[in-house]
Amino acid sequence: MLELYEGALNVPEIITRWYAEEADYNYGAYIPFIGTVRAEDGIEGLSFDVYEPILSSWFDTWQAKAEALGAKLKMAHSRGDVLVHESSYIAAVFSPKRRVALEMIEQFVEDFKASAPIWKYDLKDGQRLYAADRSTAIQGAGILGGKS
Amino acid sequence: MITIEFLGPIQKAAITMEAVSLRDVAEVLKQDDELVQWIDNCAVALNDTLVASLDIPLKDGDKISLLPPVCGG
């Protein structure tokens, strides 16, 4: 399940609802990862653009990997502005036993950072500035310029 | 006619053009001064599926998307 929201996430509502949704499926482990905007470099917050069609297919590929291991993934992310000390991202794994969930949450979050079509901007001094120095080119990028 | 859209921080409106392969599109985009900083770091999607080669034939109505470097979370 992939959920997109305008602005900051309501973390208690989401993680509590996810817990309830899976309560009857005999999962022994539920590991949520919650990403919260930190105060640094004078920012007022972050802002996000999301390209949903490719994000959805990326997520579906991961969900199939999870299902093959008897696990399930859930993810929530913000669009637009999220202020300092608010949260913009939740990823969660449910699995029968802890080991699958512990390993999958790391792999999933790392691939999310490298591959998910989401763009981050710093909100600073009334401007929305692309976080170019923290961004990662998607695998296979550069083919237009001759890289392959 | 195909459409090319520019995602995220690329501040550029979508364009349409005639092209029979992605290689044709690349030749046009490489001449665009607005895209100088993006050509070498963008991934490319055809109809919302990422592609790894320019040797892909295009058909009328195809949508090409340029995806600059990402940072979710």
Backbone of each chain as ProteinMPNN parsed JSONL, in Angstrom:
{"seq_chain_A": "MLELYEGALNVPEIITRWYAEEADYNYGAYIPFIGTVRAEDGIEGLSFDVYEPILSSWFDTWQAKAEALGAKLKMAHSRGDVLVHESSYIAAVFSPKRRVALEMIEQFVEDFKASAPIWKYDLKDGQRLYAADRSTAIQGAGILGGKS", "coords_chain_A": {"N_chain_A": [[0.838, -1.192, 0.0], [0.588, 2.125, -0.922], [0.706, 5.4, 0.107], [-0.028, 8.772, -0.469], [0.282, 12.107, 0.632], [-0.831, 15.484, 1.022], [1.352, 17.781, 2.32], [2.565, 17.536, 5.774], [2.883, 14.292, 7.379], [0.441, 12.526, 9.299], [1.592, 10.996, 11.711], [1.001, 9.356, 14.097], [-1.641, 8.524, 13.484], [-1.305, 7.097, 11.078], [0.583, 4.996, 11.594], [-0.712, 3.646, 13.621], [-3.102, 2.899, 12.401], [-2.106, 1.221, 10.37], [-1.05, -0.816, 11.942], [-3.415, -1.857, 13.032], [-4.679, -2.707, 10.692], [-3.228, -4.93, 9.947], [-3.442, -6.661, 12.011], [-4.695, -9.134, 12.169], [-3.305, -10.913, 10.621], [-1.285, -12.574, 11.436], [1.379, -11.723, 11.561], [4.605, -11.587, 12.943], [6.317, -9.516, 13.261], [6.604, -5.998, 13.035], [7.943, -3.329, 11.552], [8.344, -0.041, 11.513], [9.76, 2.717, 9.743], [10.402, 6.013, 10.307], [10.647, 9.102, 8.834], [11.809, 12.233, 9.687], [11.826, 15.773, 9.481], [14.714, 17.552, 10.023], [16.102, 20.297, 11.889], [18.402, 22.117, 10.272], [21.091, 23.885, 8.771], [19.67, 26.241, 8.67], [17.147, 25.891, 7.534], [13.585, 26.208, 6.962], [11.953, 24.176, 6.469], [11.217, 21.275, 4.418], [10.407, 20.534, 0.987], [8.495, 18.662, -1.378], [8.372, 17.125, -4.591], [6.512, 14.67, -6.298], [6.49, 11.957, -8.517], [3.978, 10.151, -9.4], [3.188, 7.887, -11.148], [5.56, 6.359, -11.795], [6.616, 6.012, -9.275], [4.65, 4.365, -8.159], [4.9, 1.999, -9.691], [7.499, 1.294, -9.049], [7.154, 0.813, -6.3], [5.353, -1.342, -6.406], [6.973, -3.332, -7.482], [8.726, -3.766, -5.358], [6.86, -4.625, -3.46], [6.147, -7.09, -4.508], [8.547, -8.455, -4.145], [8.578, -8.539, -1.368], [6.286, -10.025, -0.812], [7.051, -12.495, -1.804], [8.604, -13.355, 0.23], [6.88, -13.736, 2.223], [6.176, -11.404, 3.433], [5.013, -7.974, 3.94], [4.787, -4.69, 2.596], [4.403, -1.243, 3.487], [3.914, 2.178, 2.718], [4.179, 5.671, 3.207], [4.15, 9.006, 2.007], [4.944, 12.493, 1.783], [3.685, 15.185, -0.258], [4.581, 18.45, -1.407], [4.958, 21.02, 1.121], [6.78, 20.411, 4.143], [7.324, 21.036, 7.415], [10.06, 21.834, 9.685], [10.663, 19.39, 12.137], [8.372, 18.065, 11.581], [6.999, 15.132, 9.91], [7.796, 13.384, 6.89], [7.902, 10.951, 5.687], [7.109, 7.549, 5.852], [8.032, 4.23, 6.056], [7.221, 0.812, 6.168], [7.556, -2.556, 7.251], [5.947, -5.632, 7.446], [6.31, -8.859, 8.738], [6.466, -12.465, 9.063], [8.542, -13.306, 10.797], [11.267, -11.715, 12.615], [13.744, -11.381, 11.225], [13.498, -11.219, 8.405], [12.041, -8.832, 8.194], [13.775, -6.949, 9.377], [15.966, -6.985, 7.63], [14.733, -6.318, 5.231], [13.66, -3.754, 5.633], [15.883, -2.124, 5.677], [16.999, -2.528, 3.09], [14.887, -1.694, 1.499], [14.475, 1.02, 2.235], [16.937, 2.124, 1.543], [17.002, 1.677, -1.247], [14.807, 3.154, -1.917], [15.767, 5.758, -1.404], [17.598, 5.955, -3.467], [16.226, 5.501, -5.837], [13.451, 6.136, -5.956], [11.076, 8.226, -7.572], [11.161, 11.079, -6.464], [11.51, 14.445, -5.556], [13.464, 16.687, -3.706], [13.336, 19.743, -1.917], [14.84, 22.508, -0.274], [13.328, 24.663, 2.076], [13.888, 27.887, 2.483], [14.537, 31.113, 3.574], [12.227, 32.046, 2.31], [12.384, 30.863, -0.153], [12.299, 28.081, -2.497], [14.415, 25.63, -2.81], [16.104, 23.434, -4.868], [17.489, 20.421, -3.711], [20.15, 19.718, -4.744], [22.728, 18.782, -4.091], [22.29, 16.701, -2.356], [21.033, 14.817, -3.787], [20.492, 11.902, -5.866], [21.484, 10.456, -8.876], [19.322, 8.49, -10.819], [19.674, 4.975, -11.357], [21.116, 4.167, -14.449], [20.878, 6.661, -15.498], [21.665, 9.377, -17.732], [21.723, 8.519, -20.337], [20.848, 10.07, -22.453], [22.893, 11.815, -22.951], [24.783, 10.183, -23.925], [25.823, 8.286, -22.22], [25.737, 4.876, -21.274]], "CA_chain_A": [[0.0, 0.0, 0.0], [1.328, 3.375, -1.063], [-0.176, 6.519, 0.435], [0.576, 10.091, -0.658], [-0.46, 13.134, 1.359], [-0.401, 16.872, 0.902], [1.905, 18.281, 3.578], [3.14, 16.613, 6.758], [2.152, 13.066, 7.689], [-0.105, 12.325, 10.634], [2.302, 9.751, 12.02], [0.268, 8.443, 15.0], [-2.807, 7.93, 12.797], [-0.891, 6.144, 10.044], [1.204, 3.761, 12.113], [-1.729, 2.931, 14.403], [-4.025, 2.269, 11.438], [-1.416, 0.092, 9.738], [-0.995, -1.882, 12.951], [-4.752, -2.461, 13.119], [-5.005, -3.375, 9.425], [-2.5, -6.201, 9.815], [-3.483, -7.354, 13.299], [-5.231, -10.494, 12.075], [-2.583, -11.678, 9.598], [-0.287, -13.453, 12.05], [2.756, -11.247, 11.426], [5.279, -11.488, 14.236], [7.163, -8.316, 13.313], [6.15, -4.773, 12.347], [9.045, -2.378, 11.712], [8.183, 1.213, 10.788], [10.831, 3.717, 9.69], [9.748, 7.323, 10.193], [11.594, 10.161, 8.473], [11.375, 13.52, 10.228], [12.64, 16.888, 8.995], [15.585, 18.099, 11.068], [16.537, 21.69, 11.771], [19.817, 22.222, 9.924], [21.419, 24.86, 7.724], [18.736, 27.363, 8.649], [15.932, 25.663, 6.744], [12.284, 26.247, 7.646], [11.342, 22.885, 6.191], [11.516, 20.69, 3.119], [9.261, 20.426, 0.107], [8.683, 17.488, -2.218], [7.603, 16.776, -5.785], [6.403, 13.215, -6.436], [5.936, 11.496, -9.787], [3.276, 8.974, -8.889], [3.141, 6.663, -11.965], [6.762, 5.534, -11.665], [6.705, 5.626, -7.865], [3.748, 3.234, -7.929], [5.446, 0.763, -10.254], [8.658, 0.947, -8.201], [6.647, 0.225, -5.061], [4.764, -2.655, -6.711], [8.083, -4.281, -7.631], [9.171, -4.112, -3.994], [5.816, -5.398, -2.787], [6.261, -8.466, -4.997], [9.697, -9.066, -3.44], [8.169, -8.78, 0.015], [5.313, -11.124, -0.783], [7.771, -13.746, -2.02], [9.198, -13.73, 1.515], [5.805, -13.787, 3.208], [6.126, -10.113, 4.12], [4.201, -6.935, 3.307], [5.324, -3.33, 2.745], [3.518, -0.084, 3.411], [4.707, 3.396, 2.624], [3.476, 6.951, 3.104], [5.077, 10.106, 1.727], [4.336, 13.813, 1.599], [3.927, 16.117, -1.359], [4.529, 19.829, -0.926], [5.82, 21.497, 2.206], [6.799, 19.743, 5.447], [8.162, 21.92, 8.217], [11.004, 21.241, 10.638], [10.119, 18.541, 13.207], [7.258, 17.267, 11.059], [7.479, 13.937, 9.213], [7.452, 13.344, 5.47], [8.096, 9.612, 5.117], [7.042, 6.34, 6.687], [8.086, 2.933, 5.391], [7.025, -0.228, 7.178], [7.531, -3.949, 6.829], [5.351, -6.663, 8.3], [6.754, -10.177, 8.316], [6.213, -13.485, 10.082], [9.617, -13.295, 11.794], [11.962, -10.425, 12.612], [14.921, -11.254, 10.365], [13.078, -10.721, 7.086], [11.64, -7.423, 8.303], [14.951, -6.127, 9.658], [16.771, -6.863, 6.417], [13.975, -5.664, 4.155], [13.467, -2.32, 5.861], [17.113, -1.44, 5.261], [17.123, -2.57, 1.631], [13.801, -0.911, 0.914], [14.696, 2.459, 2.448], [18.103, 2.53, 0.752], [16.63, 1.751, -2.667], [13.914, 4.307, -1.997], [16.561, 6.981, -1.512], [18.343, 5.974, -4.725], [15.437, 5.207, -7.035], [12.054, 6.61, -5.996], [11.013, 9.519, -8.267], [10.741, 12.149, -5.554], [12.518, 15.512, -5.568], [13.461, 17.409, -2.429], [13.732, 21.155, -1.948], [14.944, 23.204, 1.009], [12.568, 25.902, 2.243], [14.849, 28.749, 3.169], [14.426, 32.537, 3.206], [11.111, 32.24, 1.4], [12.634, 30.226, -1.445], [12.203, 26.621, -2.593], [15.698, 25.385, -3.478], [16.37, 22.016, -5.156], [18.596, 19.879, -2.909], [20.955, 19.018, -5.757], [23.909, 18.122, -3.529], [21.875, 15.498, -1.622], [20.234, 13.986, -4.688], [21.204, 10.794, -6.5], [21.003, 10.122, -10.215], [18.715, 7.157, -10.892], [20.502, 4.025, -12.104], [20.843, 4.247, -15.891], [20.777, 8.048, -15.927], [22.726, 9.884, -18.593], [21.751, 7.934, -21.696], [20.631, 11.104, -23.467], [24.176, 12.421, -23.244], [25.688, 9.193, -24.478], [26.185, 7.235, -21.262], [24.846, 3.715, -21.346]], "C_chain_A": [[0.874, 1.243, 0.0], [0.362, 4.528, -0.823], [0.587, 7.826, 0.252], [-0.325, 11.148, -0.028], [0.063, 14.511, 0.979], [0.11, 17.344, 2.26], [2.337, 17.175, 4.515], [2.246, 15.403, 7.0], [1.605, 13.117, 9.119], [0.417, 10.975, 11.123], [1.513, 8.852, 12.977], [-0.919, 7.763, 14.314], [-2.356, 6.832, 11.841], [-0.334, 4.868, 10.667], [0.229, 2.958, 12.974], [-2.709, 2.201, 13.481], [-3.374, 1.076, 10.758], [-1.335, -1.106, 10.689], [-2.325, -2.624, 12.998], [-5.082, -3.249, 11.851], [-4.388, -4.764, 9.33], [-2.622, -7.085, 11.047], [-3.907, -8.818, 13.183], [-4.463, -11.384, 11.101], [-1.41, -12.489, 10.129], [1.152, -13.038, 11.755], [3.367, -11.125, 12.82], [6.092, -10.22, 14.395], [6.535, -7.19, 12.498], [7.224, -3.73, 12.612], [8.754, -1.135, 10.884], [9.464, 2.051, 10.849], [10.147, 5.049, 9.437], [10.811, 8.378, 9.926], [11.043, 11.522, 8.869], [12.346, 14.615, 9.799], [13.412, 17.497, 10.169], [15.87, 19.573, 10.806], [18.029, 21.692, 11.463], [19.974, 23.219, 8.786], [20.366, 25.963, 7.584], [17.469, 27.152, 7.853], [14.681, 25.81, 7.613], [11.565, 24.921, 7.467], [11.843, 22.347, 4.868], [10.24, 20.692, 2.286], [9.543, 19.325, -0.909], [7.786, 17.526, -3.452], [7.623, 15.253, -5.897], [5.868, 12.906, -7.831], [5.289, 10.131, -9.557], [3.305, 7.751, -9.813], [4.374, 5.775, -11.781], [6.993, 5.151, -10.206], [5.843, 4.396, -7.588], [4.329, 1.934, -8.487], [6.69, 0.321, -9.5], [8.18, 0.255, -6.924], [6.078, -1.174, -5.314], [5.847, -3.721, -6.882], [8.593, -4.73, -6.264], [8.126, -4.949, -3.258], [5.864, -6.859, -3.228], [7.436, -9.18, -4.341], [9.313, -9.428, -2.016], [7.243, -9.988, 0.095], [5.989, -12.472, -0.973], [8.415, -14.259, -0.738], [8.141, -13.798, 2.619], [5.601, -12.485, 3.954], [5.229, -9.136, 3.36], [4.817, -5.571, 3.603], [4.19, -2.317, 2.746], [4.406, 1.153, 3.384], [3.787, 4.609, 2.527], [4.513, 8.036, 2.853], [4.292, 11.387, 1.489], [4.628, 14.364, 0.215], [3.899, 17.514, -0.753], [5.359, 20.039, 0.327], [5.638, 20.71, 3.5], [7.79, 20.509, 6.316], [9.066, 21.143, 9.173], [10.239, 20.575, 11.784], [8.789, 17.888, 12.83], [7.844, 16.104, 10.252], [6.928, 13.859, 7.8], [7.428, 11.926, 4.913], [7.902, 8.552, 6.184], [7.123, 5.138, 5.749], [7.906, 1.884, 6.473], [7.008, -1.597, 6.528], [6.832, -4.777, 7.898], [5.887, -8.003, 7.813], [6.494, -11.192, 9.432], [7.259, -13.464, 11.189], [10.495, -12.072, 11.597], [13.03, -10.302, 11.537], [14.565, -10.698, 8.99], [12.751, -9.232, 7.164], [12.843, -6.521, 8.53], [15.786, -5.926, 8.396], [16.028, -6.069, 5.345], [13.822, -4.162, 4.4], [14.718, -1.555, 5.434], [17.225, -1.384, 3.74], [16.089, -1.66, 0.963], [14.067, 0.587, 1.053], [15.895, 2.937, 1.627], [17.757, 2.633, -0.735], [15.653, 2.895, -2.901], [14.713, 5.589, -2.204], [17.228, 7.1, -2.885], [17.458, 5.966, -5.962], [14.061, 5.854, -7.095], [11.998, 8.005, -6.626], [10.363, 10.609, -7.411], [11.878, 13.163, -5.507], [12.34, 16.391, -4.349], [13.988, 18.831, -2.619], [13.863, 21.659, -0.512], [14.047, 24.43, 0.975], [13.408, 26.828, 3.103], [14.686, 30.179, 2.662], [13.338, 32.773, 2.163], [11.299, 31.611, 0.03], [12.494, 28.712, -1.344], [13.37, 26.166, -3.467], [15.952, 23.887, -3.635], [17.614, 21.543, -4.408], [19.522, 19.051, -3.8], [22.086, 18.215, -5.129], [23.557, 16.873, -2.719], [21.127, 14.519, -2.516], [21.12, 12.993, -5.432], [20.617, 10.541, -7.879], [20.469, 8.691, -10.206], [19.614, 6.252, -11.737], [20.119, 4.058, -13.585], [20.734, 5.669, -16.395], [21.918, 8.404, -16.866], [22.699, 9.353, -20.007], [21.533, 8.991, -22.782], [21.956, 11.737, -23.901], [25.202, 11.43, -23.761], [26.176, 8.137, -23.506], [25.232, 6.067, -21.444], [25.419, 2.59, -20.524]], "O_chain_A": [[1.781, 1.386, 0.82], [-0.678, 4.62, -1.475], [1.703, 7.978, 0.749], [-1.549, 11.083, -0.144], [1.239, 14.682, 0.658], [-0.627, 17.308, 3.245], [2.463, 16.019, 4.112], [1.026, 15.471, 6.85], [2.229, 13.678, 10.02], [-0.24, 9.946, 10.963], [1.367, 7.664, 12.687], [-1.175, 6.578, 14.53], [-2.956, 5.758, 11.797], [-0.748, 3.77, 10.296], [0.329, 1.733, 13.05], [-3.094, 1.059, 13.732], [-4.009, 0.035, 10.586], [-1.526, -2.253, 10.286], [-2.364, -3.854, 13.004], [-5.686, -4.32, 11.916], [-4.954, -5.665, 8.71], [-1.984, -8.135, 11.128], [-3.519, -9.646, 14.007], [-4.911, -12.486, 10.785], [-0.627, -13.033, 9.35], [2.046, -13.883, 11.703], [2.732, -10.629, 13.752], [6.513, -9.873, 15.498], [6.005, -7.413, 11.409], [7.405, -3.292, 13.748], [8.904, -1.168, 9.663], [10.154, 2.088, 11.868], [9.401, 5.199, 8.469], [11.758, 8.528, 10.698], [9.957, 11.916, 8.444], [13.557, 14.395, 9.761], [12.826, 17.901, 11.173], [15.878, 20.033, 9.664], [18.835, 21.307, 12.31], [19.087, 23.368, 7.947], [20.198, 26.541, 6.51], [16.779, 28.116, 7.522], [14.708, 25.572, 8.821], [10.664, 24.589, 8.237], [12.773, 22.89, 4.272], [9.137, 20.834, 2.815], [10.697, 19.081, -1.26], [6.615, 17.901, -3.382], [8.643, 14.623, -5.62], [4.901, 13.524, -8.277], [5.963, 9.101, -9.525], [3.439, 6.639, -9.303], [4.239, 4.561, -11.627], [7.515, 4.07, -9.93], [6.26, 3.492, -6.864], [4.261, 0.891, -7.837], [6.921, -0.875, -9.323], [8.735, -0.766, -6.518], [6.3, -2.087, -4.518], [5.664, -4.87, -6.48], [8.857, -5.911, -6.039], [8.471, -5.873, -2.521], [5.648, -7.762, -2.42], [7.346, -10.364, -4.016], [9.676, -10.493, -1.517], [7.397, -10.854, 0.956], [5.572, -13.472, -0.39], [8.734, -15.443, -0.623], [8.47, -13.903, 3.801], [4.932, -12.454, 4.987], [4.747, -9.443, 2.27], [5.305, -5.321, 4.705], [3.16, -2.505, 2.097], [5.498, 1.17, 3.951], [2.756, 4.575, 1.855], [5.612, 8.001, 3.407], [3.14, 11.365, 1.056], [5.652, 14.065, -0.399], [3.274, 17.739, 0.284], [6.336, 19.33, 0.568], [4.521, 20.386, 3.904], [8.968, 20.612, 5.974], [8.858, 19.957, 9.429], [9.288, 21.141, 12.324], [8.155, 17.235, 13.66], [9.037, 16.091, 9.949], [5.778, 14.209, 7.535], [6.982, 11.714, 3.786], [8.459, 8.642, 7.278], [6.377, 5.043, 4.775], [8.396, 2.06, 7.589], [6.516, -1.775, 5.413], [7.095, -4.635, 9.093], [5.916, -8.259, 6.609], [6.325, -10.823, 10.594], [6.928, -13.587, 12.369], [10.473, -11.456, 10.532], [13.212, -9.218, 10.984], [15.247, -9.813, 8.473], [13.146, -8.462, 6.288], [12.927, -5.443, 7.941], [16.257, -4.821, 8.129], [16.621, -5.25, 4.642], [13.854, -3.381, 3.449], [14.618, -0.456, 4.89], [17.51, -0.332, 3.168], [16.385, -0.958, -0.004], [13.902, 1.339, 0.092], [15.868, 4.038, 1.076], [18.177, 3.576, -1.405], [15.67, 3.529, -3.956], [14.384, 6.406, -3.064], [17.402, 8.203, -3.404], [17.897, 6.385, -7.033], [13.551, 6.099, -8.188], [12.784, 8.877, -6.257], [9.209, 10.994, -7.602], [13.052, 12.799, -5.43], [11.228, 16.789, -4.001], [14.935, 19.081, -3.364], [13.082, 21.277, 0.359], [14.004, 25.152, -0.021], [13.612, 26.585, 4.293], [14.698, 30.419, 1.454], [13.498, 33.587, 1.253], [10.467, 31.802, -0.858], [12.559, 28.137, -0.258], [13.333, 26.292, -4.691], [16.007, 23.157, -2.646], [18.663, 22.185, -4.464], [19.654, 17.84, -3.625], [22.38, 17.103, -5.567], [24.44, 16.067, -2.425], [20.64, 13.495, -2.038], [22.32, 13.206, -5.605], [19.401, 10.426, -8.035], [21.097, 7.79, -9.649], [20.232, 6.698, -12.704], [18.939, 3.985, -13.929], [20.521, 5.885, -17.588], [22.997, 7.813, -16.808], [23.567, 9.7, -20.808], [21.989, 8.816, -23.913], [22.123, 12.139, -25.053], [26.353, 11.789, -24.008], [26.864, 7.197, -23.902], [24.052, 6.259, -21.735], [24.824, 1.515, -20.448]]}, "seq_chain_B": "MITIEFLGPIQKAAITMEAVSLRDVAEVLKQDDELVQWIDNCAVALNDTLVASLDIPLKDGDKISLLPPVCGG", "coords_chain_B": {"N_chain_B": [[3.466, 12.22, -33.446], [5.207, 12.957, -30.479], [5.4, 13.404, -26.903], [7.375, 15.247, -24.612], [8.183, 15.368, -21.29], [9.266, 17.183, -18.395], [10.511, 16.506, -15.342], [10.203, 17.213, -11.759], [12.739, 19.327, -10.562], [13.449, 20.465, -13.023], [12.907, 23.233, -14.695], [10.875, 23.499, -16.978], [8.549, 23.646, -19.568], [6.443, 21.077, -20.971], [7.213, 19.597, -24.154], [6.404, 18.992, -27.628], [7.141, 16.823, -30.378], [8.184, 15.48, -33.58], [9.398, 12.22, -33.871], [11.247, 9.25, -34.446], [12.759, 7.576, -32.983], [14.307, 7.158, -29.727], [16.822, 8.097, -29.944], [16.68, 10.174, -31.789], [15.286, 12.025, -30.252], [17.142, 12.521, -28.229], [19.137, 13.84, -29.688], [17.914, 16.262, -30.291], [17.335, 17.3, -27.714], [19.859, 17.612, -26.671], [20.725, 19.89, -27.867], [19.487, 21.89, -26.57], [19.686, 24.702, -24.679], [18.583, 25.09, -22.164], [18.721, 22.666, -20.959], [21.259, 21.897, -20.391], [22.493, 21.363, -17.883], [21.209, 19.063, -17.161], [21.207, 16.923, -18.969], [23.194, 14.914, -18.679], [22.609, 13.712, -16.275], [20.043, 12.821, -16.019], [17.542, 10.297, -15.768], [15.583, 8.348, -18.075], [12.259, 7.881, -19.048], [9.936, 5.942, -20.879], [6.678, 6.194, -21.621], [6.146, 5.963, -18.87], [7.848, 3.934, -18.024], [11.093, 3.149, -17.062], [13.936, 3.41, -19.196], [16.862, 1.9, -20.744], [18.308, 2.319, -22.982], [18.933, 4.109, -26.043], [18.116, 3.103, -28.389], [15.38, 2.673, -29.178], [12.356, 2.282, -30.755], [9.879, 4.76, -31.48], [6.401, 5.604, -31.216], [3.428, 7.229, -32.475], [2.0, 9.379, -30.103], [3.461, 8.568, -27.916], [4.903, 9.073, -24.648], [7.595, 10.709, -23.24], [9.664, 10.958, -20.424], [11.797, 12.979, -18.461], [13.858, 12.337, -15.757], [15.326, 13.891, -13.198], [18.127, 13.801, -10.76], [17.246, 12.182, -7.68], [15.727, 12.497, -4.38], [14.138, 11.307, -2.001], [12.192, 11.099, 1.059]], "CA_chain_B": [[3.883, 13.244, -32.48], [5.47, 12.474, -29.124], [5.482, 14.464, -25.896], [8.489, 15.118, -23.676], [7.907, 16.141, -20.076], [10.465, 17.408, -17.589], [9.982, 16.322, -13.988], [10.891, 17.761, -10.603], [13.312, 20.672, -10.583], [13.723, 21.017, -14.358], [11.854, 24.237, -14.897], [10.668, 23.581, -18.421], [7.238, 23.126, -19.971], [6.487, 19.928, -21.874], [7.298, 19.917, -25.576], [6.021, 17.909, -28.532], [7.97, 16.788, -31.583], [8.153, 14.249, -34.359], [10.616, 11.441, -33.671], [11.014, 7.818, -34.662], [13.469, 6.804, -31.965], [14.809, 7.966, -28.624], [18.067, 8.748, -30.374], [16.265, 11.459, -32.375], [14.933, 12.918, -29.145], [18.386, 12.909, -27.563], [19.853, 14.821, -30.518], [17.236, 17.553, -30.136], [17.466, 17.801, -26.343], [21.265, 18.006, -26.432], [20.935, 21.241, -28.421], [18.645, 22.817, -25.806], [20.504, 25.334, -23.639], [17.936, 24.97, -20.849], [18.901, 21.308, -20.434], [22.691, 21.587, -20.302], [22.873, 20.775, -16.586], [20.397, 17.873, -16.867], [21.334, 15.85, -19.958], [24.058, 13.82, -18.246], [22.231, 13.089, -14.996], [18.632, 12.429, -16.009], [17.04, 9.019, -16.269], [14.572, 8.55, -19.109], [11.159, 6.914, -19.045], [9.034, 5.923, -22.027], [5.343, 5.803, -21.137], [6.268, 5.696, -17.434], [8.764, 2.832, -17.722], [12.477, 3.578, -17.274], [14.598, 2.723, -20.297], [18.31, 1.868, -20.59], [18.932, 2.435, -24.3], [18.304, 5.056, -26.966], [17.71, 2.387, -29.603], [14.006, 2.238, -28.948], [11.467, 2.973, -31.693], [8.763, 5.496, -30.882], [5.18, 5.654, -32.021], [2.605, 8.407, -32.23], [1.349, 9.405, -28.787], [4.359, 8.181, -26.819], [5.316, 10.097, -23.68], [8.946, 10.541, -22.693], [9.853, 11.772, -19.22], [13.164, 13.108, -17.949], [13.843, 12.289, -14.294], [16.612, 14.326, -12.642], [18.507, 13.104, -9.524], [16.141, 12.106, -6.722], [16.034, 12.465, -2.95], [12.917, 11.231, -1.204], [12.353, 10.826, 2.483]], "C_chain_B": [[4.103, 12.606, -31.108], [5.559, 13.685, -28.191], [6.664, 14.182, -24.974], [8.176, 15.983, -22.467], [9.135, 16.119, -19.173], [10.034, 17.454, -16.126], [10.818, 17.047, -12.941], [11.456, 19.144, -10.866], [13.638, 21.226, -11.959], [12.587, 21.975, -14.692], [11.622, 24.435, -16.385], [9.32, 22.952, -18.761], [7.419, 21.947, -20.93], [6.562, 20.405, -23.318], [6.809, 18.718, -26.397], [6.91, 17.974, -29.764], [7.703, 15.498, -32.344], [9.466, 13.52, -34.131], [10.291, 9.969, -33.883], [11.796, 6.951, -33.687], [13.929, 7.747, -30.859], [16.093, 8.681, -29.005], [17.768, 10.102, -31.03], [15.978, 12.474, -31.278], [16.193, 13.421, -28.458], [19.112, 13.981, -28.357], [19.232, 16.205, -30.376], [17.488, 18.124, -28.739], [18.896, 18.257, -26.043], [21.569, 19.41, -26.957], [20.225, 22.317, -27.596], [19.446, 23.397, -24.633], [19.903, 25.194, -22.244], [18.225, 23.621, -20.185], [20.359, 20.932, -20.21], [23.037, 20.87, -19.002], [22.161, 19.448, -16.304], [20.687, 16.685, -17.772], [22.11, 14.652, -19.41], [23.633, 13.167, -16.934], [20.763, 12.675, -14.912], [18.457, 10.978, -16.45], [15.894, 9.323, -17.229], [13.509, 7.454, -18.995], [10.361, 7.071, -20.327], [7.705, 5.37, -21.534], [5.408, 5.256, -19.711], [7.037, 4.425, -17.078], [10.182, 3.291, -18.033], [13.114, 2.759, -18.372], [16.117, 2.856, -20.133], [19.043, 2.059, -21.907], [18.197, 3.479, -25.123], [17.765, 4.366, -28.215], [16.32, 1.787, -29.436], [13.112, 3.004, -29.928], [10.315, 3.641, -30.951], [7.56, 5.456, -31.818], [4.363, 6.88, -31.624], [1.927, 8.308, -30.86], [2.233, 9.005, -27.631], [4.69, 9.374, -25.931], [6.698, 9.753, -23.133], [9.079, 11.474, -21.5], [11.327, 11.803, -18.854], [13.104, 13.219, -16.432], [15.214, 12.696, -13.763], [16.927, 13.582, -11.341], [17.465, 13.273, -8.419], [16.637, 12.146, -5.275], [14.728, 12.479, -2.161], [13.237, 11.115, 0.269], [12.385, 12.07, 3.347]], "O_chain_B": [[3.284, 11.815, -30.641], [5.764, 14.819, -28.624], [6.921, 13.037, -24.603], [7.932, 17.183, -22.597], [9.927, 15.177, -19.184], [9.28, 18.339, -15.723], [11.961, 17.437, -13.183], [10.745, 20.033, -11.336], [14.071, 22.374, -12.056], [11.454, 21.561, -14.939], [12.101, 25.399, -16.982], [8.997, 21.86, -18.294], [8.437, 21.846, -21.615], [6.048, 21.469, -23.665], [6.803, 17.583, -25.92], [7.376, 19.047, -30.149], [7.088, 14.562, -31.832], [10.533, 14.131, -34.19], [9.203, 9.503, -33.545], [11.546, 5.751, -33.567], [13.942, 8.967, -31.026], [16.415, 9.737, -28.459], [18.517, 11.061, -30.846], [16.379, 13.635, -31.367], [16.304, 14.606, -28.141], [19.645, 14.928, -27.779], [19.946, 17.207, -30.346], [17.819, 19.302, -28.6], [19.108, 19.178, -25.254], [22.544, 20.039, -26.546], [20.344, 23.508, -27.884], [19.832, 22.675, -23.714], [20.632, 25.18, -21.252], [17.998, 23.456, -18.987], [20.666, 19.786, -19.879], [23.781, 19.889, -19.007], [22.471, 18.78, -15.319], [20.436, 15.545, -17.381], [21.731, 13.505, -19.647], [24.229, 12.173, -16.52], [20.297, 12.231, -13.863], [19.122, 10.5, -17.369], [15.312, 10.408, -17.201], [13.821, 6.271, -18.864], [10.135, 8.184, -20.802], [7.619, 4.226, -21.089], [4.809, 4.229, -19.392], [6.902, 3.9, -15.973], [10.453, 3.769, -19.134], [12.872, 1.557, -18.48], [16.606, 3.781, -19.483], [20.27, 1.971, -21.95], [17.002, 3.712, -24.936], [17.043, 4.975, -29.004], [16.118, 0.577, -29.536], [13.11, 4.235, -29.931], [9.843, 3.145, -29.928], [7.689, 5.297, -33.032], [4.585, 7.481, -30.573], [1.355, 7.275, -30.513], [1.814, 9.089, -26.477], [4.749, 10.517, -26.385], [6.933, 8.653, -22.632], [8.664, 12.632, -21.552], [12.02, 10.787, -18.925], [12.402, 14.07, -15.884], [16.167, 11.925, -13.867], [16.095, 12.814, -10.858], [16.885, 14.344, -8.242], [17.802, 11.868, -4.989], [14.272, 13.531, -1.711], [14.399, 11.044, 0.671], [12.517, 11.971, 4.567]]}, "name": "protein", "num_of_chains": 2, "seq": "MLELYEGALNVPEIITRWYAEEADYNYGAYIPFIGTVRAEDGIEGLSFDVYEPILSSWFDTWQAKAEALGAKLKMAHSRGDVLVHESSYIAAVFSPKRRVALEMIEQFVEDFKASAPIWKYDLKDGQRLYAADRSTAIQGAGILGGKSMITIEFLGPIQKAAITMEAVSLRDVAEVLKQDDELVQWIDNCAVALNDTLVASLDIPLKDGDKISLLPPVCGG"}
